[in-house]
């Protein structure tokens, strides 16, 4: 039995809300956002050689940028009470595109890192603001798929990047490549401004509920949300995009010694699973429940890290490890976000998403710094395999943190209708 369509609904004489259009545009913006994230590991490889720095230094640059982009997301709980979500998304995409292009002006690692922080901060509204908008516009029985489609749509932007990005870097250099990748972000900002509409229903509910400070205090008193946030921070240790995809190319190229073409192809296959995986998991979680799907993907993801490390220098076994990483390590985050939308009362939606992404991608990004310390201390040959094992361990503990969450009970209590059904 198919789900009913989501119709367009007029909420004011000149405002028509179209949830599916919102989803398509947000997914396209997310694709551009992820293309940025997928390109950077290839740029890092070029920067390591050009600026004569080590993998550990690049890991610290990535960690600082991720931390900054994550921490700033806490502000969106307050910002979305005074400006529209559309305005935040439009401004963010402009800054992201300009910041990515600004990498091309870097003469050393320090200015490169500054541009990296700016561009990553520009992309920060995409997750908390975009997902809160989708949670407002889609009913609970469609929410898991909608948020997963948003995530999977973003991951589409990663698929062509390893091959196209590697080809462009080889042909025109990494500096012109980042300029070319910065343009689409600014174009999608124009599309979001022209075509996305929202009612402001969540903003009105949040204002009626109380202050932003009271909203965050409510989060601190909610044990289910705290367990979910803990799982997101732990899961950040093995998250596919932003963590795993940074270290896999470096490991394959600098430890295993594979040629650039093979590394690019393996990297492409790694990212392929980032599209169907979240979609399938979202479909399953709408039917089987969020918790079983989240726990299963965490445990299978931990297994995939072990298989990848145990592959050693066997190319065939490495391919198997890549396929397993691709299948299971891009799935948990969108399902945690859907679970968050299920168990959070409407007035707390923006502050809960802001807190989630601050912790998951801000504090969670410190994993990358920890991994950089491990690599610097032990060297790449010994440190990188240990890093992947630590990722697997983080996933196991993250699965345990999900178990106390009262998912079904909270979902029933918060099953209020969305703004548009």
PAVEXLO-72243 format. One record per residue (C-alpha): residue number from 1; residue in three letters; x negated, y negated, z negated. Coordinates in pm, 1 decimal, m for minus. Layout:
// residues N
     i    aa          X          Y          Z
   NUM   ala          X          Y          Z
...
// end
This chain:
// residues 421
     i    aa          X          Y          Z
     1   unk        0.0        0.0        0.0
     2   unk     m147.4     m331.6      108.7
     3   unk     m157.3     m636.6     m113.7
     4   unk       76.4     m923.9      m26.3
     5   unk      m81.1    m1218.7      157.1
     6   unk     m179.9    m1531.8      m27.5
     7   unk       35.2    m1807.7      124.4
     8   unk      m47.1    m2172.8      157.6
     9   unk      131.0    m2377.2     m108.3
    10   unk      206.4    m2747.9     m108.2
    11   unk      141.2    m2904.1     m449.9
    12   unk      179.2    m3264.9     m339.6
    13   unk      318.1    m3434.3      m27.9
    14   unk      m24.5    m3463.8      134.6
    15   unk     m202.3    m3168.2      m30.3
    16   unk     m168.4    m2810.2       91.8
    17   unk     m371.4    m2546.3      m88.6
    18   unk     m491.1    m2262.0      132.2
    19   unk     m663.8    m1999.0      m84.6
    20   unk     m790.3    m1789.3      204.5
    21   unk     m939.5    m2094.8      374.4
    22   unk    m1105.1    m2182.5       44.7
    23   unk    m1249.0    m1831.5       23.7
    24   unk    m1383.8    m1841.1      379.2
    25   unk    m1549.1    m2179.0      333.1
    26   unk    m1692.9    m2093.6       m7.1
    27   unk    m1827.0    m1766.1      131.4
    28   unk    m1991.9    m1952.0      419.2
    29   unk    m2147.2    m2200.4      178.8
    30   unk    m2261.3    m1906.8      m32.3
    31   unk    m2417.9    m1746.8      275.7
    32   unk    m2626.9    m2059.8      328.8
    33   unk    m2717.7    m2062.2      m41.0
    34   unk    m2836.0    m1702.2      m28.9
    35   unk    m3022.8    m1752.2      298.0
    36   unk    m3226.1    m2008.5      106.3
    37   unk    m3295.1    m1759.5     m174.4
    38   unk    m3383.1    m1480.6       70.0
    39   unk    m3619.2    m1697.9      272.9
    40   unk    m3827.5    m1814.6      m23.5
    41   unk    m3997.2    m1478.3      m99.3
    42   unk    m4132.2    m1479.7      259.0
    43   unk    m4242.0    m1840.6      214.7
    44   unk    m4408.2    m1742.8     m113.1
    45   unk    m4623.3    m1490.8       72.9
    46   unk    m4742.7    m1767.1      307.1
    47   unk    m4795.0    m2008.9       18.8
    48   unk    m5005.1    m1755.8     m174.9
    49   unk    m5252.2    m1752.3      114.3
    50   unk    m5239.3    m2122.1      207.1
    51   unk    m5266.7    m2259.9     m145.8
    52   unk    m5498.5    m1980.0     m267.5
    53   unk    m5284.5    m1883.8     m567.4
    54   unk    m5184.5    m1548.9     m716.6
    55   unk    m4853.8    m1365.8     m730.7
    56   unk    m4821.9    m1452.9    m1098.3
    57   unk    m4837.1    m1826.7    m1026.4
    58   unk    m4563.4    m1794.1     m765.7
    59   unk    m4354.5    m1594.9    m1013.4
    60   unk    m4380.7    m1884.7    m1260.6
    61   unk    m4271.1    m2132.3     m991.3
    62   unk    m3969.4    m1915.2     m914.4
    63   unk    m3891.8    m1879.0    m1285.4
    64   unk    m3903.2    m2254.8    m1350.4
    65   unk    m3674.2    m2324.8    m1054.4
    66   unk    m3430.5    m2053.2    m1159.6
    67   unk    m3431.2    m2177.1    m1517.9
    68   unk    m3363.6    m2536.6    m1411.7
    69   unk    m3083.5    m2437.0    m1174.4
    70   unk    m2933.4    m2215.4    m1442.3
    71   unk    m2947.0    m2461.4    m1730.5
    72   unk    m2790.3    m2742.7    m1528.9
    73   unk    m2486.1    m2522.0    m1474.4
    74   unk    m2384.5    m2576.9    m1836.6
    75   unk    m2296.0    m2933.7    m1740.4
    76   unk    m2027.5    m2823.3    m1496.0
    77   unk    m1791.4    m2740.0    m1781.2
    78   unk    m1778.6    m3113.5    m1852.3
    79   unk    m1831.7    m3243.8    m1499.8
    80   unk    m1530.9    m3062.1    m1354.4
    81   unk    m1305.7    m3241.8    m1604.3
    82   unk    m1383.8    m3576.0    m1441.0
    83   unk    m1458.9    m3490.5    m1076.4
    84   unk    m1310.8    m3237.0     m840.1
    85   unk    m1477.3    m2903.2     m783.9
    86   unk    m1492.2    m2990.4     m414.4
    87   unk    m1700.3    m3302.1     m487.6
    88   unk    m1948.8    m3099.2     m695.1
    89   unk    m1984.7    m2840.0     m419.1
    90   unk    m2028.9    m3101.1     m146.2
    91   unk    m2297.5    m3290.8     m336.8
    92   unk    m2476.8    m2970.8     m430.8
    93   unk    m2502.7    m2848.0      m73.7
    94   unk    m2646.2    m3179.6       44.3
    95   unk    m2912.5    m3172.5     m228.1
    96   unk    m2993.5    m2806.7     m161.1
    97   unk    m3046.8    m2864.4      210.2
    98   unk    m3258.7    m3175.7      159.4
    99   unk    m3462.3    m3007.1     m113.4
   100   unk    m3533.6    m2702.0      100.2
   101   unk    m3652.5    m2922.4      385.7
   102   unk    m3871.1    m3115.5      138.7
   103   unk    m4080.6    m2802.4       78.8
   104   unk    m4240.7    m2877.3      416.0
   105   unk    m4409.3    m3189.0      275.6
   106   unk    m4591.5    m3003.6       m3.1
   107   unk    m4971.0    m3031.1       m3.8
   108   unk    m5019.1    m2792.9     m297.3
   109   unk    m4840.2    m2571.1     m543.3
   110   unk    m4722.7    m2854.8     m772.6
   111   unk    m4526.6    m3054.0     m509.1
   112   unk    m4401.8    m2727.4     m366.1
   113   unk    m4267.3    m2637.8     m711.8
   114   unk    m4093.2    m2977.4     m744.9
   115   unk    m3912.9    m2929.2     m412.7
   116   unk    m3826.9    m2576.6     m521.8
   117   unk    m3663.7    m2702.0     m841.6
   118   unk    m3466.4    m2972.2     m657.4
   119   unk    m3333.0    m2736.0     m393.3
   120   unk    m3239.2    m2467.8     m646.2
   121   unk    m3059.8    m2723.3     m864.8
   122   unk    m2867.5    m2838.1     m559.1
   123   unk    m2740.7    m2484.7     m510.3
   124   unk    m2635.0    m2450.0     m874.3
   125   unk    m2263.6    m2549.0     m838.5
   126   unk    m2196.3    m2263.1     m596.6
   127   unk    m2140.8    m1989.5     m854.3
   128   unk    m1967.8    m2148.6    m1154.8
   129   unk    m1767.1    m2408.7     m964.6
   130   unk    m1688.6    m2188.6     m665.3
   131   unk    m1581.4    m1887.7     m870.5
   132   unk    m1369.1    m2099.1    m1104.5
   133   unk    m1191.4    m2242.1     m799.7
   134   unk    m1124.4    m1891.7     m666.0
   135   unk    m1000.8    m1774.3    m1007.2
   136   unk     m753.1    m2062.6    m1003.9
   137   unk     m623.1    m1988.4     m655.3
   138   unk     m606.9    m1605.7     m653.5
   139   unk     m386.8    m1380.8     m873.2
   140   unk     m552.0    m1127.5    m1109.4
   141   unk     m476.7     m827.9     m885.3
   142   unk     m666.8     m995.9     m599.7
   143   unk     m930.4    m1169.7     m808.8
   144   unk    m1187.5     m890.6     m819.6
   145   unk    m1191.0     m862.2     m442.7
   146   unk    m1186.5    m1241.5     m390.5
   147   unk    m1486.3    m1302.8     m615.2
   148   unk    m1666.6    m1000.9     m468.4
   149   unk    m1593.5    m1128.9     m117.1
   150   unk    m1741.7    m1462.6     m220.8
   151   unk    m2055.3    m1287.9     m344.9
   152   unk    m2072.8    m1051.1      m46.7
   153   unk    m2015.3    m1339.6      192.2
   154   unk    m2311.7    m1510.1       34.9
   155   unk    m2517.7    m1199.5       80.9
   156   unk    m2440.1    m1199.2      453.8
   157   unk    m2667.0    m1501.1      465.6
   158   unk    m2955.5    m1288.1      344.3
   159   unk    m2938.1    m1013.9      604.3
   160   unk    m3090.2    m1183.0      906.9
   161   unk    m3338.9    m1381.4      701.4
   162   unk    m3617.7    m1121.3      655.5
   163   unk    m3656.7    m1059.0     1028.3
   164   unk    m3560.6    m1404.4     1159.4
   165   unk    m3742.7    m1580.4      877.1
   166   unk    m4057.3    m1372.4      924.4
   167   unk    m4041.5    m1433.4     1300.8
   168   unk    m3999.9    m1809.0     1254.3
   169   unk    m4277.6    m1830.4      994.6
   170   unk    m4510.5    m1642.3     1231.6
   171   unk    m4407.5    m1857.1     1528.7
   172   unk    m4368.1    m2213.0     1398.9
   173   unk    m4505.4    m2188.1     1045.3
   174   unk    m4332.6    m2188.3      710.0
   175   unk    m4300.9    m2568.5      695.9
   176   unk    m4081.2    m2605.7     1004.4
   177   unk    m3894.5    m2291.4      902.6
   178   unk    m3776.2    m2443.6      572.6
   179   unk    m3665.1    m2756.0      761.1
   180   unk    m3454.0    m2547.1      999.5
   181   unk    m3297.2    m2357.9      709.4
   182   unk    m3216.0    m2682.5      525.9
   183   unk    m2989.3    m2820.9      799.4
   184   unk    m2698.8    m2569.4      765.1
   185   unk    m2656.8    m2652.1      395.6
   186   unk    m2589.7    m3015.8      480.1
   187   unk    m2350.7    m2920.4      760.3
   188   unk    m2145.7    m2690.7      535.2
   189   unk    m2116.3    m2976.8      286.0
   190   unk    m1929.7    m3170.1      555.3
   191   unk    m1700.4    m2871.0      614.1
   192   unk    m1620.4    m2835.7      244.4
   193   unk    m1538.5    m3204.7      218.8
   194   unk    m1308.3    m3195.6      519.9
   195   unk    m1122.5    m2869.2      464.8
   196   unk    m1113.5    m2757.7       97.7
   197   unk     m827.4    m2878.5     m120.6
   198   unk     m743.6    m2814.9     m486.2
   199   unk     m462.6    m2899.9     m722.7
   200   unk     m650.9    m2994.2    m1036.7
   201   unk     m430.8    m2756.6    m1239.0
   202   unk     m724.6    m2609.3    m1432.6
   203   unk     m865.8    m2955.8    m1496.9
   204   unk     m534.0    m3071.5    m1643.9
   205   unk     m506.5    m2758.4    m1861.4
   206   unk     m862.2    m2803.5    m1987.9
   207   unk     m799.9    m3165.0    m2084.7
   208   unk     m484.1    m3070.0    m2272.9
   209   unk     m664.7    m2793.2    m2460.4
   210   unk     m924.9    m3022.7    m2614.6
   211   unk    m1276.4    m3152.2    m2566.4
   212   unk    m1560.5    m2978.0    m2387.4
   213   unk    m1735.9    m2930.9    m2722.2
   214   unk    m1428.0    m2752.4    m2858.6
   215   unk    m1426.8    m2531.9    m2550.8
   216   unk    m1784.2    m2422.2    m2607.4
   217   unk    m1713.4    m2367.1    m2977.6
   218   unk    m1428.2    m2136.3    m2876.4
   219   unk    m1673.9    m1934.5    m2671.4
   220   unk    m1900.3    m1889.8    m2975.4
   221   unk    m1604.9    m1745.1    m3166.9
   222   unk    m1508.0    m1501.3    m2888.9
   223   unk    m1694.5    m1172.5    m2936.6
   224   unk    m1581.8    m1030.2    m2601.4
   225   unk    m1728.8    m1326.1    m2415.6
   226   unk    m2048.5    m1304.4    m2619.5
   227   unk    m2094.0     m936.1    m2532.0
   228   unk    m2031.6    m1017.8    m2166.0
   229   unk    m2285.8    m1300.5    m2174.4
   230   unk    m2540.9    m1074.4    m2341.0
   231   unk    m2492.6     m816.7    m2066.7
   232   unk    m2541.9    m1083.6    m1800.4
   233   unk    m2869.6    m1199.1    m1957.4
   234   unk    m2998.8     m843.5    m1986.5
   235   unk    m2879.0     m757.7    m1637.0
   236   unk    m3073.6    m1057.1    m1509.3
   237   unk    m3384.5     m850.3    m1562.9
   238   unk    m3298.3     m633.7    m1263.6
   239   unk    m3063.9     m852.6    m1058.5
   240   unk    m3098.2     m792.2     m686.7
   241   unk    m3113.6    m1145.6     m552.4
   242   unk    m3346.4    m1381.3     m734.2
   243   unk    m3542.0    m1112.4     m920.6
   244   unk    m3577.3     m782.0     m736.3
   245   unk    m3605.8     m942.8     m392.9
   246   unk    m3895.4    m1160.1     m515.0
   247   unk    m4112.5     m870.1     m627.8
   248   unk    m4032.5     m599.0     m372.8
   249   unk    m4207.4     m767.4      m75.3
   250   unk    m4510.7     m856.7     m289.0
   251   unk    m4533.0     m497.6     m417.2
   252   unk    m4500.9     m343.8      m71.3
   253   unk    m4753.1     m579.9       86.9
   254   unk    m5015.1     m627.8     m183.6
   255   unk    m5000.6     m301.0     m382.8
   256   unk    m4886.7      m40.1     m130.8
   257   unk    m5059.0     m219.3      158.8
   258   unk    m4784.9     m195.6      420.5
   259   unk    m4803.6     m413.5      731.1
   260   unk    m4594.3     m729.7      761.4
   261   unk    m4347.4     m576.4     1008.8
   262   unk    m4271.6     m279.1      784.0
   263   unk    m4235.4     m504.3      479.6
   264   unk    m3989.5     m726.9      668.0
   265   unk    m3787.9     m424.7      782.5
   266   unk    m3776.4     m271.8      433.1
   267   unk    m3679.5     m610.6      291.3
   268   unk    m3393.7     m630.0      543.5
   269   unk    m3266.1     m285.9      443.5
   270   unk    m3292.7     m383.8       76.2
   271   unk    m3062.8     m679.1      138.9
   272   unk    m2814.5     m495.3      362.4
   273   unk    m2648.4     m333.4       60.9
   274   unk    m2576.4     m676.1      m84.8
   275   unk    m2273.8     m709.8      145.5
   276   unk    m2078.8     m379.0      134.6
   277   unk    m2181.7     m299.9     m224.4
   278   unk    m1998.5     m588.5     m394.9
   279   unk    m1696.6     m549.7     m164.3
   280   unk    m1659.8     m179.4     m244.3
   281   unk    m1719.8     m238.2     m614.7
   282   unk    m1464.8     m519.8     m618.8
   283   unk    m1206.0     m299.0     m450.9
   284   unk    m1276.5      m19.9     m700.4
   285   unk    m1270.7     m247.6    m1004.4
   286   unk     m929.0     m386.6     m904.1
   287   unk     m803.4      m26.6     m920.2
   288   unk    m1019.3      156.8    m1176.5
   289   unk    m1100.9     m129.0    m1411.8
   290   unk    m1403.9     m354.7    m1441.9
   291   unk    m1589.9     m177.1    m1723.8
   292   unk    m1629.3      167.8    m1562.7
   293   unk    m1758.8       15.1    m1241.2
   294   unk    m2000.6     m218.8    m1419.7
   295   unk    m2145.6       52.5    m1645.5
   296   unk    m2184.6      296.7    m1355.4
   297   unk    m2364.8       45.1    m1135.9
   298   unk    m2599.4      m54.6    m1418.1
   299   unk    m2701.0      307.6    m1478.5
   300   unk    m2736.5      391.0    m1111.0
   301   unk    m2937.6       72.8    m1065.2
   302   unk    m3174.4      180.4    m1343.3
   303   unk    m3217.6      515.9    m1170.5
   304   unk    m3304.1      338.8     m843.6
   305   unk    m3590.5      147.7    m1008.6
   306   unk    m3739.9      472.0    m1132.1
   307   unk    m3710.4      632.2     m789.1
   308   unk    m3877.3      331.9     m623.6
   309   unk    m4177.7      335.0     m857.2
   310   unk    m4217.8      713.5     m847.4
   311   unk    m4230.5      696.4     m466.6
   312   unk    m4589.4      578.2     m491.5
   313   unk    m4741.9      528.1     m147.9
   314   unk    m4513.5      778.4       27.4
   315   unk    m4341.4      577.1      299.0
   316   unk    m4049.4      820.9      320.2
   317   unk    m3993.1      811.0      m56.1
   318   unk    m4028.0      432.1      m52.3
   319   unk    m3751.5      414.2      208.0
   320   unk    m3530.5      624.9      m19.5
   321   unk    m3607.1      392.9     m311.1
   322   unk    m3524.9       88.7      m98.1
   323   unk    m3188.3      238.5        0.9
   324   unk    m3102.3      310.4     m363.5
   325   unk    m3201.2      m40.6     m471.6
   326   unk    m2992.6     m179.4     m187.3
   327   unk    m2687.2       23.0     m288.4
   328   unk    m2676.9      m48.9     m661.9
   329   unk    m2869.6     m362.7     m753.8
   330   unk    m2646.4     m629.8     m602.1
   331   unk    m2320.4     m511.2     m757.9
   332   unk    m2304.2     m583.5    m1131.2
   333   unk    m2300.6     m962.4    m1122.7
   334   unk    m1979.9    m1016.8     m918.6
   335   unk    m1797.1     m759.7    m1131.5
   336   unk    m1906.8     m930.2    m1453.3
   337   unk    m1776.7    m1254.9    m1305.7
   338   unk    m1441.2    m1093.5    m1221.6
   339   unk    m1424.0     m953.0    m1574.9
   340   unk    m1499.9    m1300.1    m1709.4
   341   unk    m1212.0    m1444.8    m1505.7
   342   unk     m980.6    m1170.8    m1639.4
   343   unk    m1050.0    m1220.9    m2008.9
   344   unk    m1085.2    m1601.8    m2020.8
   345   unk     m781.5    m1822.5    m2095.3
   346   unk     m708.4    m2072.8    m1816.9
   347   unk     m807.3    m2389.2    m2012.7
   348   unk    m1150.2    m2236.8    m2083.1
   349   unk    m1218.0    m2124.3    m1726.2
   350   unk    m1468.4    m2393.7    m1626.8
   351   unk    m1661.2    m2393.6    m1955.1
   352   unk    m1675.0    m2012.3    m1960.8
   353   unk    m1810.4    m1992.6    m1606.3
   354   unk    m2056.3    m2274.7    m1678.6
   355   unk    m2183.9    m2091.1    m1987.3
   356   unk    m2199.9    m1761.2    m1798.3
   357   unk    m2415.1    m1890.3    m1515.9
   358   unk    m2634.1    m2093.6    m1747.9
   359   unk    m2716.4    m1778.5    m1939.4
   360   unk    m2719.1    m1532.3    m1649.7
   361   unk    m2929.9    m1740.6    m1413.5
   362   unk    m3091.9    m1988.4    m1651.4
   363   unk    m3192.9    m1792.0    m1958.3
   364   unk    m3183.6    m1472.1    m1752.6
   365   unk    m3441.3    m1623.1    m1517.2
   366   unk    m3697.3    m1606.0    m1798.0
   367   unk    m3728.4    m1240.9    m1702.0
   368   unk    m3918.8    m1360.1    m1394.9
   369   unk    m4161.4    m1550.9    m1618.4
   370   unk    m4208.0    m1241.9    m1836.1
   371   unk    m4281.6    m1037.1    m1526.8
   372   unk    m4533.2    m1300.6    m1417.8
   373   unk    m4711.2    m1267.8    m1752.2
   374   unk    m4721.3     m887.9    m1714.7
   375   unk    m4867.0     m915.8    m1364.0
   376   unk    m5126.0    m1173.4    m1469.6
   377   unk    m5230.5     m961.8    m1768.9
   378   unk    m5250.6     m622.4    m1597.0
   379   unk    m5316.7     m717.8    m1236.3
   380   unk    m5086.0     m657.3     m942.7
   381   unk    m5168.7     m287.9     m896.9
   382   unk    m5075.4     m193.2    m1254.7
   383   unk    m4842.3     m479.2    m1341.6
   384   unk    m4591.0     m459.5    m1056.9
   385   unk    m4495.2      m92.0    m1111.0
   386   unk    m4447.9     m166.3    m1483.1
   387   unk    m4227.9     m463.5    m1391.8
   388   unk    m3989.7     m237.7    m1197.9
   389   unk    m3969.4        2.7    m1492.3
   390   unk    m3886.5     m289.9    m1721.5
   391   unk    m3608.5     m384.8    m1480.9
   392   unk    m3462.0      m35.9    m1515.3
   393   unk    m3478.9      m52.0    m1894.1
   394   unk    m3303.0     m390.6    m1893.1
   395   unk    m3020.0     m241.9    m1687.2
   396   unk    m2968.8       43.6    m1933.8
   397   unk    m2941.1     m194.0    m2229.5
   398   unk    m2710.8     m421.6    m2028.5
   399   unk    m2476.1     m126.9    m1971.2
   400   unk    m2457.6      m67.2    m2347.0
   401   unk    m2366.1     m432.8    m2403.6
   402   unk    m2056.9     m395.8    m2183.2
   403   unk    m1905.0     m112.2    m2387.3
   404   unk    m1765.7     m320.0    m2681.5
   405   unk    m1575.9     m560.1    m2451.4
   406   unk    m1197.0     m522.1    m2485.2
   407   unk    m1144.9     m561.4    m2113.2
   408   unk     m795.5     m421.0    m2061.3
   409   unk     m645.5     m573.9    m2374.6
   410   unk     m783.6     m919.6    m2296.6
   411   unk     m682.8     m897.2    m1931.6
   412   unk     m321.5     m827.6    m2032.2
   413   unk     m320.2    m1123.9    m2272.4
   414   unk     m460.7    m1357.7    m2008.3
   415   unk     m259.1    m1232.9    m1710.7
   416   unk     m100.6    m1573.6    m1656.8
   417   unk      m16.4    m1653.4    m1294.9
   418   unk     m269.6    m1849.5    m1089.9
   419   unk     m196.5    m2190.9     m950.5
   420   unk     m102.9    m2035.2     m614.7
   421   unk       50.3    m1694.5     m556.3
// end
